[in-house]
Amino acid sequence: MIAHLVYRTEAGLRYVDVWQAKNDFDAFEHGRLHPVVHPLLQDMLGFVPPEPPKTALDIVNAWTAEHGSVASCRRARAAASGDTTV
């Protein structure tokens, strides 16, 4: 994960996660998040509600002090592998 942002809306809280790749998020969601959150929801609510809607954004660039520029990192990896589509 590169960044995790949480903000308030009139309906409650919303969050935005920025991941290096969709596969990284999928592995986290199924390998770490669901095994922890689903039992808690089952205990608290008596059921596991449906997943909230997800919106995939076509991020052009994301920057953090720790990770630098995601787009730059992606271009560097692509250049090293000979990929010219990034």
Protein Blocks (a to p, Z undefined) as FASTA:
>chain_A
ZZdcddddfklccdddddfbfklmmmmmmmmmmmmmmmmmmmmnopacddddddddddfb
dcdfklopfklmmmmmmmmnopakZZ
